[in-house]
C-alpha cells in the first residue's frame, strides 16, 4: 500500500525491488508517460504509460485479514525458522 504521493491509499503487487536504489516497482501504481521513438516494428511507440519505481519508505505492507496497512514483526518458530506477522492482528503473513 502506498502511504504518500499522488497514489496514496492504492494497493498493488510488488513486481521488482531495486535494493541499490532502495525502490520498488509496484503493479498499477505510479504511472508515468514516456515518449518512445519507433525503432523496431514489434516495439510500442508514441506516448506509452508505464510504472515507475517508488521509494521503499513510501510503501507499507497490506494485511488481507485486517484490510489495512500494517507494520510487521518477525517471530521465531519452533522449528528454528522465522516468519513475518501483522502487528495489528498477529496473523502470519
C-alpha positions in Angstrom: 0.0 0.0 0.0 1.3 3.5 -0.9 1.5 5.9 2.1 2.3 9.2 0.3 2.1 10.9 -3.1 -0.4 11.0 -5.9 -1.3 7.3 -5.4 -1.8 7.4 -1.7 -4.1 4.7 -0.4 -3.8 2.5 -3.5 -2.6 -1.1 -3.3 -0.7 -3.3 -5.7 1.6 -6.2 -6.1 5.3 -5.6 -6.0 6.8 -6.6 -9.3 10.5 -6.0 -8.6 12.7 -4.5 -5.9 15.8 -2.5 -6.6 18.0 -2.7 -3.4 20.8 -0.5 -4.7 18.2 2.4 -5.3 16.0 1.5 -2.3 13.0 1.4 -4.5 10.3 -0.9 -5.8 8.2 -1.3 -8.9 4.5 -1.8 -8.0 1.9 -3.1 -10.4 -0.7 -0.4 -11.4 0.9 2.3 -9.2 2.9 5.5 -10.1 2.3 5.6 -13.9 4.4 8.0 -16.0 4.0 8.9 -19.7 7.1 8.1 -21.7 7.5 9.2 -25.3 9.1 6.4 -27.4 10.5 6.6 -30.9 9.7 3.7 -33.2 13.0 1.8 -33.7 11.6 -1.7 -34.5 8.4 -2.9 -36.0 7.3 -5.0 -32.9 8.1 -2.3 -30.4 5.4 0.1 -29.0 5.9 3.7 -29.9 4.3 7.1 -29.2 3.1 8.0 -25.8 3.4 4.9 -23.6 2.3 4.7 -19.9 4.4 2.5 -17.7 5.0 2.1 -14.0 7.9 3.9 -12.4 9.7 2.8 -9.2 8.7 4.2 -5.8 11.0 4.7 -2.8 10.6 1.9 -0.2 9.9 4.5 2.5 6.6 5.3 0.7 5.3 1.7 0.9 3.8 -0.4 3.6 2.7 -3.9 3.8 -1.0 -4.6 3.4 -2.7 -7.2 5.6 -5.5 -9.0 3.9 -7.1 -10.0 7.2 -7.2 -6.5 8.7 -7.8 -4.8 5.3 -5.3 -2.1 6.5 -1.7 -1.2 6.0 0.4 -2.5 8.9 3.8 -2.8 10.3 5.3 -6.3 10.5 7.2 -8.2 13.2 9.4 -11.2 13.0 8.7 -14.3 15.1 10.9 -17.4 15.6 9.0 -20.6 15.1 9.6 -23.9 17.0 11.5 -25.5 14.1 14.1 -22.7 14.0 12.7 -20.7 11.0 11.4 -17.2 11.1 8.1 -15.8 10.0 6.6 -12.4 9.5 3.4 -11.4 11.2 1.0 -8.5 11.3 1.4 -6.3 14.4 -2.4 -5.4 14.3 -4.0 -8.8 14.3 -1.0 -11.2 14.8 -1.8 -13.0 11.6 1.2 -14.8 9.9 1.9 -13.2 6.5 
